[in-house]
Amino acid sequence: MNPRFLNAGRHLNRLPEILRCRKHTPDWRRLTSAYVGLNGELPFHIRFSSGGFDFKEVGDIATFWQIFYRDIYPVKSSDRLIVDAGANIGAFSLYALQNAPNSDIIAIEPAPDSCSRIRSMLRANTFDTKVTLHEAALGEFAGETTIQLDAGSQFRRTGMAGHRVAMVKLDSLIPADRSVDLLKIDIEGGEYGVLRSMSPDTLRRVRRIILEFHPEAPSSAAIDPLKANRFNVTRYQDDGAGYGIAWLENSILSSN
């Protein structure tokens, strides 16, 4: 299990995060208590200005908190096209639209039950016209793969025995006439092949990448191909046991 989730409830003494939660939702007490493990009863719902969000699994709580209040995936209000690779239950897509309301989102998620949750959440927040959701796995080539559905949604992996899903290359989902302001990637170890298979032309049109890496390979296996395409690492977080996050910027686009 990813140590980020195991450690999530041990760091409550972060007043800025709690204040951001309080400002964001009138149900901040309920969410904060769930985050620190004082009230783990599920499901529950929180409200905010665009609509709300339903928490159904324990992992939903830590994921939502890190995205919304720890700001691990910073979004700029000026962003116009954002790619959510590994959309899971849609928390990042929702966060992106709340912070960059004029953006369009391309979301990719292979699990059908997670996609159902994303669609419901987007409708409830009136963001359904802003997101193009692809119910597919990302891979080095187009074809078919499988995804585990018996594990919690936060820890599912493709290429294992399970539900059959389409597999697509990331290049095929990004419009050839548009630049990507932010590419967020969290695909449970699939990042190594996906990044290797991206064409230089596509990478030239990506301004920023936030990459979660996993212990299937050294993080350098994902980061080095990006460096070779003129991306600079602006921040690096090692969470231990082969997990972590890297923030990168395109040195050409960032200078323009």
N, C-alpha and C positions, 0 to 999 in steps of 0.2 A: 504494500500500500504506500502511496506517495507520502513521504514524510511531511510535506506541507500541510496535508489534511490532519495528520496525527498531531501536529504542533499548533493547529489553528486556535485551540481554546486556551493555550498557555500564555497568550500575549494580550490579555485584555487591557493592561495598563498602558493604553495608547489613547490618550485623551483626544488628540486630533481626529482619530478615526471615529470615536464615539460621537464627537460633535458633528462630524460630517453625516453620520447616520441619523442623528437627531434632526438635523436640518433637512434631510432628504425625505424622511417618512414620519408621520405622526405615530407610527407603530414601532418606534425605535426601541422602546423598552422590551417589547416582545422579541424583536430580532436580536438585540444585544444579549438578552438572557439565553436565547437559543445558541448563540455563537459561543458563549462561555460554558455551555452545558448545564445551565441552571434550570432550563425548561426545554427539554428535548421532545416534547409532544408534537407529533406530526399527524396530518398536514396543518399548515397555517398560512395566512395570507397577510401581506402588508400592502399599504396604499402609498401612492405618491402622485405628483401632479399629472403625469401622463396616464395613470391607470393603477396598476398594481402588479404583484408578483406572487405566485404560489410556490411554497416550499413543500416538497413531497418526500425528499430523501435527506438523510443526514448530510451527505456530501454537498447538497444544494446550498447549505448555509455558509460553509467555508468558502465555496466558490463565489457566491454572491458578495460576501463581505470583502474578499480580496479584490474583486473587480471594482466595486463601487466605493469602498472606503479606504482601501490600502493603495488604490490607484496603480496596480501593477501593469495595466494596459492604458497608458495615457493617450487620450484622444484630443485633438485640437479642434476648436470650433470651426476652423477654416477647412477641415477635411471634407472632401467631396465624394471620394470613393474609398470604401473600407472593405477589406476581405476578412471574413471571420471563418478561418479554416479550422474545423473542429468546433462547431457551434454549440455542441452539447445541448443544454436546455435553453439557450438563447440569452443568457445573462449578459454576455459581452455585447451582443448586437443591440440589446436594450440600452445598455450603458452608452454605447457609441451614439445612438440616436438621441438620447437625452442630452448629450454633450455636443453633438454636431448635427442639429436637426435638419440641416440642408444636405446632409450626406445621403448617398445610396449605399446599401450594404449587400454584398454577395456573401451568403452564408452557406457553408458546406457541412453536412452532418449525415452519416450513414445510418444511424439507428432510427427505425420508423417510429418508435414510441417517443424518442426525444424530439423528432421532427413534429410530431403531433403536439407536444407541449409547446414548441416554439411557435407554431401557427396559432394556437389558442392564446398564447401570451401576446403575440403581435396584434391580434384582433382586439384584445382587451385594452391595449394601449394605443389603438388606432395607428399603428405603424406598419400594418400589413402591406401597404403599397410601396413602402420604402425598402423592403427586403426581398431579394431574389434568393429563395431557399432551394438548394440542390440536395436532394436526398440520395447521396452517393458518398463513397469513400474516395479519398485521394490516393494516387499511386504513381509509380514510375511510368505506367502505360495504361491505356484504356482497356477495359475488360470486365472481369467480375471477381469478387472476393467474398469473404464472409465476415461477419462481426458477431461477437459474443453478446447475447442479450440477457443472460442469466446473472451477470455481474451488475453492480450498481452503475448508473449511467456515467459516473465520473471515471471509471476504470476500465471501460470496455476497449478491446483492441480488435483490429482487423487482422485477417489472415489466419484466424483460429477457426476451429469448427464452430458452426453456428448459422445464423441467418444469412442468406445469400443477398448480396447487394451489388449494384453497379460500381465500377471503379473508373475514375476519370483522371486525366492529368490536369493540374492546376492551370496550365497555360490555356487550356480549352475553355475555361470559365471566365477569363479576364478579357473584356472587349479590347480588340486590337487598336482602337482609336482613343483609348482612355488611359490615364495614368492612375496608379493606385497610391493614395496618400499613406495608407497604413495596411500592412498585411500582418495579421495576428495568426500565429500557428500554434496549436496545441492538439496534436493528433496521436498522442500516446505511442511514440516511437516511430511512427511513419514518416516523420519529418526528414529523415536522412535520405530516403529514396526520392521523396517529393522535391526537395531542394536540388538534389543532383540532376533531376530531370527537367527543371525549369530552363527555358531557353534564355540566352543572354539578352535577346530583344525584350522579353517579358520583364526580366530583372531590371533592365535599364529604365523601365517605366514604374518601378516601385520606389517610393520615397523613403519609407520607414518599415522596418520589420521588427516585430516582437515575437521571439521564438522560445517556446518551452521545449527543453531537451530532456531526453529520457535515457535510461541506462542501456538501451540496445546497442549503443556505440558511444565512443568518446564525443563530447560536444563539438570538438574540432571537426568531426566528420560532417556536421551540419554548417558550422560557421566558416570553415576554410573556403568552400565553394562560393560563399557570399563575399568574402574578402577578395577573392579572385575577380569578382565582378564589381569591385570598387565600393563595397560596403565597409563602413567602419563600425567597430563595436564601441558604443558610447557608455554602456553599463553592462555588468556581468554579475549574476547572482548564482552562487553555488549552494544548493540546498542539501547537498550530501547524497550519497548512495546513487550517484549518477544523474540526479535530477537538478534542474536549475532553469534560469531564464537569461536570455541575452537580448539586449536592445541594440539595434543596428540602424544606421542611416546611410543612404546612398550619397556618396561624397560629391557626385556631380549634381544631383537634383537639390541637395541641401545647400549648395553654394549659389543656386539660382534664386 
